[in-house]
């Protein structure tokens, strides 16, 4: 049985764990989040999505 979760959910969980563990400060997490939102509004968004889909395909083939 394969389990698929969204990359956004997985990254959100990672950020939450890093914040709770003290490895990441709130300011840095907010800056990364805002950078992600602004990057998604640029012309690079389709390239990034295709790259992530390709990476997910490679990982799932193992």
Secondary structure as UniProt FT lines:
FT   HELIX           7..21
FT   HELIX           26..40
FT   TURN            43..44
FT   HELIX           45..60
//
